[in-house]
């Protein structure tokens, strides 16, 4: 099978998969930020679907190559980041532009290397953080804090599948400056016609 290209048809198809598999409304949900909402995105269902995972990786890799070309590694906080960063890592190899992945542990294991970050992050790395859904940016900031504690790693931005448009961009800029990058493939408003 030939590799697909990220284009409007691929984006529309990924939106349809998200709407079908990952978009829920009606009941009251508690978000990672602690906020309550009647709109919930369970993007693991899309990222673990064969077609959804492939299209998400295509879109994320396109956004990285277009808007974060200086990134030398891509990762995020477990568990939400694990599927996407693995898929982007593999796809980047197939496309001939390898982008190593890393995973930030929520809790450091009490055995083995006891590493807070899994993956190879040499000094001088420019890390791009993934968050499946951004609300206030808190989950991504946890990953950024762990990366900032790693000597020689510079975090250049955050990329997500869906931005709920509830303050993440403003939080990132307030914490890390206006030059800090943030990009999402979709916004909550892309799905509001489904409500």
Secondary structure by P-SEA (a helix, b strand, c coil): cccccccaaaaaaaaaaaaacccccccccccccccccccccccccccccaaaaaaaaaaaaaaaaaccccccccccccccaaaaaaaaaaaaaaacbbbbbbbbbccccccccccccccccccccbbbbbbcccccaaaaaaaaaaaaaccccccccccccccccccaaaaaaaaccccbbbbbccccccccccc
